[in-house]
């Protein structure tokens, strides 16, 4: 950044959900950030294709009038890795998320899990879409949520398109922009060891917490605090 360029405080946050869910799970994080004065946009991705989801995020970013922190959970990490190249994005925050490199996809990242890692209960694809086994959803995705909340997530699943998993990154934004990563130590969808490896490769500032894959729902305070820290530590040209 040119030392003479004016800077603006980062007050916008854009939240991107992952596969099998919609943006409503961000409500706790949204409320905390709003209470702290941030303008928050929750993107509702169709999760049919990576390209389509990146376009939806870019549309949200186009509507902002200032710099933003772009946040992704799970598959949303792949989306922000590509969409984060938008000029309005000043920093990236990965929440138990995939952080692919150039020419990688979610498929390539899950192709070789660490020995002994839990296997997510993904059912065989139907019509080009994936679902998690409802009866095993809580244990794999939302082990630290109340039973009723985990059951609601299981019963309200959004179909996850095979094209979304296969979509490859052309230019990983974490190579050019600062990033933060929150590792969920009790995650049974993306192994914590894999999360740490992706975060290290991305040069991210890493934090860890005990929590399931759904920690963005179960630990909204920690997630919101990390986002606020990313915004505070980041300056952007006006």
URDA-V116693 format. One record per residue. N is the residue number from 1. RES is the residue in three letters. PSI is psi in radians with two decimals (none if undefined). OMEGA is omega in degrees with one decimal (NA if undefined). Layout:
# URDA-V116693
n->(N & N)
res->(RES & RES)
psi->(PSI & PSI)
omega->(OMEGA & OMEGA)
This chain:
# URDA-V116693
n->(1 & 2 & 3 & 4 & 5 & 6 & 7 & 8 & 9 & 10 & 11 & 12 & 13 & 14 & 15 & 16 & 17 & 18 & 19 & 20 & 21 & 22 & 23 & 24 & 25 & 26 & 27 & 28 & 29 & 30 & 31 & 32 & 33 & 34 & 35 & 36 & 37 & 38 & 39 & 40 & 41 & 42 & 43 & 44 & 45 & 46 & 47 & 48 & 49 & 50 & 51 & 52 & 53 & 54 & 55 & 56 & 57 & 58 & 59 & 60 & 61 & 62 & 63 & 64 & 65 & 66 & 67 & 68 & 69 & 70 & 71 & 72 & 73 & 74 & 75 & 76 & 77 & 78 & 79 & 80 & 81 & 82 & 83 & 84 & 85 & 86 & 87 & 88 & 89 & 90 & 91 & 92 & 93 & 94 & 95 & 96 & 97 & 98 & 99 & 100 & 101 & 102 & 103 & 104 & 105 & 106 & 107 & 108 & 109 & 110 & 111 & 112 & 113 & 114 & 115 & 116 & 117 & 118 & 119 & 120 & 121 & 122 & 123 & 124 & 125 & 126 & 127 & 128 & 129 & 130 & 131 & 132 & 133 & 134 & 135 & 136 & 137 & 138 & 139 & 140 & 141 & 142 & 143 & 144 & 145 & 146 & 147 & 148 & 149 & 150 & 151 & 152 & 153 & 154 & 155 & 156 & 157 & 158 & 159 & 160 & 161 & 162 & 163 & 164 & 165 & 166 & 167 & 168 & 169 & 170 & 171 & 172 & 173 & 174 & 175 & 176 & 177 & 178 & 179 & 180 & 181 & 182 & 183 & 184 & 185 & 186 & 187 & 188 & 189 & 190 & 191 & 192 & 193 & 194 & 195 & 196 & 197 & 198 & 199 & 200 & 201 & 202 & 203 & 204 & 205 & 206 & 207 & 208 & 209 & 210 & 211 & 212 & 213 & 214 & 215 & 216 & 217 & 218 & 219 & 220 & 221 & 222 & 223 & 224 & 225 & 226 & 227 & 228 & 229 & 230 & 231 & 232 & 233 & 234 & 235 & 236 & 237 & 238)
res->(UNK & UNK & UNK & UNK & UNK & UNK & UNK & UNK & UNK & UNK & UNK & UNK & UNK & UNK & UNK & UNK & UNK & UNK & UNK & UNK & UNK & UNK & UNK & UNK & UNK & UNK & UNK & UNK & UNK & UNK & UNK & UNK & UNK & UNK & UNK & UNK & UNK & UNK & UNK & UNK & UNK & UNK & UNK & UNK & UNK & UNK & UNK & UNK & UNK & UNK & UNK & UNK & UNK & UNK & UNK & UNK & UNK & UNK & UNK & UNK & UNK & UNK & UNK & UNK & UNK & UNK & UNK & UNK & UNK & UNK & UNK & UNK & UNK & UNK & UNK & UNK & UNK & UNK & UNK & UNK & UNK & UNK & UNK & UNK & UNK & UNK & UNK & UNK & UNK & UNK & UNK & UNK & UNK & UNK & UNK & UNK & UNK & UNK & UNK & UNK & UNK & UNK & UNK & UNK & UNK & UNK & UNK & UNK & UNK & UNK & UNK & UNK & UNK & UNK & UNK & UNK & UNK & UNK & UNK & UNK & UNK & UNK & UNK & UNK & UNK & UNK & UNK & UNK & UNK & UNK & UNK & UNK & UNK & UNK & UNK & UNK & UNK & UNK & UNK & UNK & UNK & UNK & UNK & UNK & UNK & UNK & UNK & UNK & UNK & UNK & UNK & UNK & UNK & UNK & UNK & UNK & UNK & UNK & UNK & UNK & UNK & UNK & UNK & UNK & UNK & UNK & UNK & UNK & UNK & UNK & UNK & UNK & UNK & UNK & UNK & UNK & UNK & UNK & UNK & UNK & UNK & UNK & UNK & UNK & UNK & UNK & UNK & UNK & UNK & UNK & UNK & UNK & UNK & UNK & UNK & UNK & UNK & UNK & UNK & UNK & UNK & UNK & UNK & UNK & UNK & UNK & UNK & UNK & UNK & UNK & UNK & UNK & UNK & UNK & UNK & UNK & UNK & UNK & UNK & UNK & UNK & UNK & UNK & UNK & UNK & UNK & UNK & UNK & UNK & UNK & UNK & UNK & UNK & UNK & UNK & UNK & UNK & UNK)
psi->(2.38 & 2.25 & -0.37 & -0.08 & 2.39 & 2.65 & 2.77 & 2.48 & 2.50 & 1.95 & -0.07 & 2.45 & 2.33 & 2.15 & 2.27 & 2.10 & 2.99 & -2.77 & 2.69 & -0.17 & 2.99 & -2.97 & -0.12 & -0.40 & -0.28 & 0.01 & -0.78 & -0.76 & -0.77 & -0.87 & -0.74 & -0.74 & -0.71 & -0.72 & -0.44 & 0.11 & 0.09 & 2.60 & 2.13 & 2.29 & 2.21 & 1.98 & 2.35 & 1.60 & 2.57 & -0.34 & 0.64 & -0.62 & 2.59 & -0.77 & -0.76 & -0.70 & -0.66 & -0.71 & -0.68 & -0.72 & -0.73 & -0.63 & -0.74 & -0.74 & -0.60 & -0.47 & -0.02 & 2.71 & 0.32 & 3.11 & 2.72 & 2.64 & 2.23 & 2.18 & 2.33 & 2.42 & 2.36 & -2.15 & -0.47 & -0.39 & -0.67 & -0.70 & -0.82 & -0.41 & -0.64 & -0.84 & -0.37 & -0.15 & -0.16 & 2.48 & -0.43 & -0.23 & 2.14 & -0.40 & 2.73 & 2.49 & 2.11 & 2.18 & 1.76 & 0.94 & 2.78 & 2.43 & 1.35 & 2.76 & 3.14 & 2.35 & 0.11 & 2.77 & 3.05 & -0.69 & -0.78 & -0.55 & -0.46 & 0.03 & -0.47 & 1.30 & 2.69 & 2.60 & 2.31 & 0.02 & 2.51 & 2.55 & 2.02 & 2.44 & 1.09 & 2.22 & 2.77 & 2.51 & 2.55 & 2.03 & 0.48 & 0.21 & 2.69 & 2.62 & 2.77 & 2.57 & 2.09 & -0.73 & -0.33 & 0.04 & -0.86 & -0.84 & -0.59 & -0.64 & -0.63 & 0.83 & -0.31 & 0.28 & 2.68 & 2.59 & -0.72 & -0.66 & -0.71 & -0.68 & -0.69 & -0.77 & -0.71 & -0.68 & -0.18 & 0.47 & 2.51 & 2.30 & 2.33 & 2.05 & 2.45 & -0.54 & -0.46 & -0.72 & -0.56 & -0.20 & 2.29 & 2.65 & 2.35 & -0.59 & 1.73 & 2.09 & -0.43 & -0.23 & -0.36 & -0.26 & 2.60 & 2.53 & 2.67 & 2.63 & 2.24 & 1.97 & 2.31 & 1.91 & -0.35 & 0.34 & 2.30 & 0.26 & -0.93 & 1.97 & 2.36 & -0.64 & -0.67 & -0.66 & -0.79 & -0.70 & -0.74 & -0.71 & -0.74 & -0.78 & -0.63 & -0.10 & 0.48 & 2.67 & 2.09 & 2.35 & 2.72 & 2.64 & 2.65 & 2.24 & 2.73 & -3.08 & -0.46 & 0.53 & -0.37 & -0.38 & -0.77 & -0.41 & 0.99 & -0.56 & -0.77 & -0.66 & -0.80 & -0.67 & -0.68 & -0.73 & -0.77 & -0.65 & -0.73 & -0.69 & -0.71 & -0.64 & -0.10 & 2.37 & 2.70 & 2.60 & 2.52 & none)
omega->(176.7 & -176.8 & -178.8 & -177.7 & 175.7 & 179.2 & 178.7 & 175.1 & 178.6 & -177.8 & 179.0 & 176.0 & 177.2 & -175.3 & -175.9 & -177.6 & -178.8 & -178.7 & 177.4 & -175.9 & 173.3 & -173.5 & -175.7 & 178.8 & 178.7 & -170.3 & -179.1 & 177.4 & 178.6 & -177.7 & -178.8 & 179.5 & 177.2 & 179.4 & 179.4 & 174.2 & 179.3 & 171.1 & -170.3 & 174.4 & 176.5 & -178.0 & 175.6 & 179.8 & 176.8 & -176.3 & 175.3 & 177.8 & 177.9 & -179.0 & 179.1 & -179.5 & 176.2 & 178.8 & 179.0 & 177.9 & 178.6 & 176.9 & 177.7 & -179.9 & 178.4 & -176.9 & -178.7 & 178.1 & 178.6 & -179.7 & -175.6 & 167.2 & -178.0 & -171.1 & 177.7 & 174.1 & 173.6 & 177.3 & 176.8 & 175.7 & 176.1 & 179.9 & -177.6 & 177.3 & 177.5 & -176.9 & -178.5 & 175.6 & 177.1 & -175.2 & -177.6 & -175.8 & -180.0 & -179.3 & 179.5 & 174.2 & 178.5 & -180.0 & -175.8 & -167.2 & 171.7 & 177.2 & -175.0 & 172.8 & 179.1 & 178.5 & 175.2 & 176.0 & 172.4 & 179.4 & -178.2 & -178.8 & -179.1 & -174.7 & -175.0 & -176.9 & 177.0 & 178.9 & 177.7 & -179.1 & 176.2 & 178.5 & 179.2 & -176.3 & 179.9 & -179.6 & 176.5 & -177.4 & 175.8 & 178.5 & 178.9 & -177.9 & -179.0 & 170.9 & 169.4 & 173.9 & -176.4 & -175.2 & -179.9 & -175.7 & -175.4 & -175.9 & -175.8 & -170.6 & -167.0 & -174.0 & -179.4 & 175.0 & 172.5 & -174.3 & -177.8 & 179.8 & 178.2 & 178.7 & 178.0 & 178.1 & -179.7 & -175.5 & -179.2 & -176.7 & 174.2 & 178.0 & -180.0 & -173.8 & 177.2 & 178.4 & 177.0 & 179.2 & -175.0 & -177.7 & -176.3 & 179.6 & 176.9 & -178.9 & -176.2 & -175.6 & -178.7 & 175.9 & -176.0 & -174.4 & -179.1 & -179.2 & 175.1 & -178.9 & 175.1 & -179.6 & 174.4 & -172.7 & -178.6 & -176.8 & 177.3 & 173.7 & 174.1 & -176.1 & 178.5 & 178.7 & 177.8 & 177.0 & -179.5 & -179.1 & 178.3 & 179.8 & 179.2 & 179.7 & -179.0 & -177.5 & -176.1 & 167.6 & -169.0 & 170.0 & 178.1 & 175.2 & 171.2 & -178.5 & 178.5 & 176.6 & -179.7 & -176.5 & 175.8 & 175.1 & -173.1 & -178.4 & -175.5 & -179.5 & 179.8 & 179.4 & 179.8 & 179.9 & 178.3 & 178.7 & 179.0 & 178.1 & 178.2 & 179.5 & -177.6 & -176.5 & -174.5 & 169.6 & -178.1 & 177.4 & -179.8 & NA)
